[in-house]
Amino acid sequence: MECSLTHTLTTKPESKPSQPPRHPAGPNQAGSSPKSDAVLGPPDVSVSGCGNCLILQLKPPATKGLQCSLQLENLYRGVILHVQRTRDGAQFRLDLLYSEETVIMYLQPGVEYCVSISVTALLKSNHVTSKPHCAFTSHPPSRSSLYLVISLLSFFCLLGFLIT
């Protein structure tokens, strides 16, 4: 089965339109020269909060057929996460190995963070950073809910003593 990643890899715009496209020396097995300035796009991303962390789920961009998707996933070697706290703009960067699920730990609870992702690839190719994906970390449990639970438990215990 053959897989074409032509739709997934896009062409990077040239800075000078009069400049001819560059090709590596020699054709590939199919007899055509691949573009040296192909760009590997970011994976599809979903972000959700979990206490003092964010869970990122990454999937290769939709391609035609399972075989193509698996081949594209094998191109990804690592991910570069650009994390920014929206409240004050504080930011940091993480370089990690590619994984379908990544957890960013030790964040402030109840705060919105935005994550932009780019991938590093097996091939020396250019990469594109995704648009920011934002989510709130979960709020810490409220002290008032703890007092409410203790009060209700005490009330039912007292009610149980009065009935018996």
C-alpha positions in Angstrom: 0.0 0.0 0.0 1.4 3.4 -0.9 0.8 6.6 1.0 1.1 10.1 -0.2 1.7 12.8 2.4 1.4 15.6 -0.2 -1.8 16.9 1.4 -0.3 17.0 4.9 3.0 18.6 4.0 2.5 22.1 2.6 4.9 24.5 0.9 6.5 27.3 2.8 6.1 30.6 1.1 9.2 31.9 -0.6 10.6 35.2 0.6 11.6 36.2 -2.9 9.0 35.1 -5.6 11.6 35.4 -8.4 13.8 32.7 -6.8 13.4 29.2 -8.3 12.4 26.4 -6.0 15.3 24.4 -4.5 15.5 20.6 -4.8 17.9 18.2 -3.2 20.4 16.6 -5.6 18.7 13.7 -7.4 15.2 12.3 -7.7 13.5 10.1 -5.1 12.4 6.5 -5.9 9.3 7.6 -7.7 11.4 9.6 -10.1 10.4 13.1 -8.8 12.4 15.5 -6.7 10.7 16.2 -3.3 10.5 19.9 -2.2 13.2 20.7 0.3 11.0 23.4 1.8 8.1 21.2 2.7 6.5 22.2 6.1 5.3 19.7 8.6 2.2 21.0 10.2 1.3 20.6 13.9 -0.8 17.7 15.2 -4.5 18.1 16.1 -4.6 19.2 19.7 -7.1 19.0 22.6 -6.4 20.5 26.0 -8.2 20.0 29.3 -7.6 20.9 32.9 -6.9 18.5 35.7 -6.3 20.0 39.2 -2.9 21.8 38.9 -2.1 20.4 35.5 -3.2 20.4 31.8 -3.7 17.3 29.7 -2.8 17.6 26.0 -4.0 15.0 23.6 -2.2 15.0 20.3 -3.1 13.3 17.0 -1.5 13.5 13.6 -3.6 15.6 11.2 -6.3 13.8 9.4 -5.0 11.9 6.4 -6.6 9.5 4.0 -6.3 6.0 5.4 -4.9 4.4 8.5 -1.5 3.6 6.8 -0.9 7.3 6.0 -1.8 8.4 9.5 0.7 5.9 11.0 3.4 6.9 8.5 2.8 10.6 9.4 3.0 9.8 13.2 6.3 8.1 12.6 7.7 11.4 11.2 7.1 13.1 14.5 10.0 12.8 16.9 9.4 15.5 19.5 7.0 18.3 20.5 7.8 21.8 21.5 5.2 23.2 23.9 5.0 27.0 24.4 2.9 27.5 27.5 1.6 30.9 28.5 -0.5 32.0 31.6 -3.1 34.3 30.2 -3.5 36.3 33.5 0.0 37.9 33.4 1.6 36.6 30.3 4.2 34.4 32.1 5.4 31.7 29.8 7.8 28.8 29.5 8.8 26.2 26.9 9.0 22.4 27.1 10.8 20.2 24.6 9.4 16.6 25.0 9.3 13.4 23.0 6.2 13.0 20.9 3.4 11.2 22.8 -0.3 11.0 22.1 -1.0 12.2 25.7 1.1 14.7 27.6 0.6 16.1 31.1 1.9 19.5 32.1 2.3 19.4 35.8 2.8 22.0 38.6 0.6 24.8 37.3 -1.5 27.1 39.4 -5.1 25.8 40.0 -8.0 27.8 38.6 -5.9 29.7 36.1 -6.2 29.8 32.3 -3.2 28.6 30.3 -2.7 28.7 26.5 -0.5 26.1 24.8 0.9 26.3 21.2 2.6 23.3 19.8 5.1 22.6 17.1 6.7 19.3 16.2 10.2 18.2 15.5 10.5 15.6 12.8 12.7 12.7 11.7 13.5 14.6 8.5 15.1 18.0 8.6 12.0 19.9 7.7 10.5 23.2 8.7 7.7 23.2 11.2 4.6 25.3 11.9 3.4 26.3 15.4 -0.2 25.6 16.1 -2.7 28.2 17.1 -3.0 28.6 20.9 -5.3 26.1 22.6 -6.5 27.4 26.0 -8.0 25.7 29.1 -8.4 26.4 32.8 -6.7 24.2 35.4 -9.3 23.0 37.9 -10.1 25.2 40.9 -8.9 24.0 44.3 -11.6 22.4 46.5 -13.5 25.1 48.4 -13.2 25.2 52.2 -16.8 26.0 52.4 -17.8 22.7 50.8 -15.8 20.9 53.4 -17.7 22.7 56.2 -21.0 22.0 54.5 -20.3 18.2 54.3 -19.2 18.2 58.0 -22.3 20.1 59.0 -24.7 17.8 57.1 -23.0 14.7 58.5 -23.3 16.1 62.1 -26.9 17.0 61.5 -27.8 13.5 60.3 -26.0 11.9 63.2 -27.9 14.2 65.7 -31.1 13.3 63.9 -30.3 9.6 64.2 -29.8 9.9 67.9 -33.1 11.8 68.4 -35.1 9.2 66.4 -33.7 6.2 68.3 
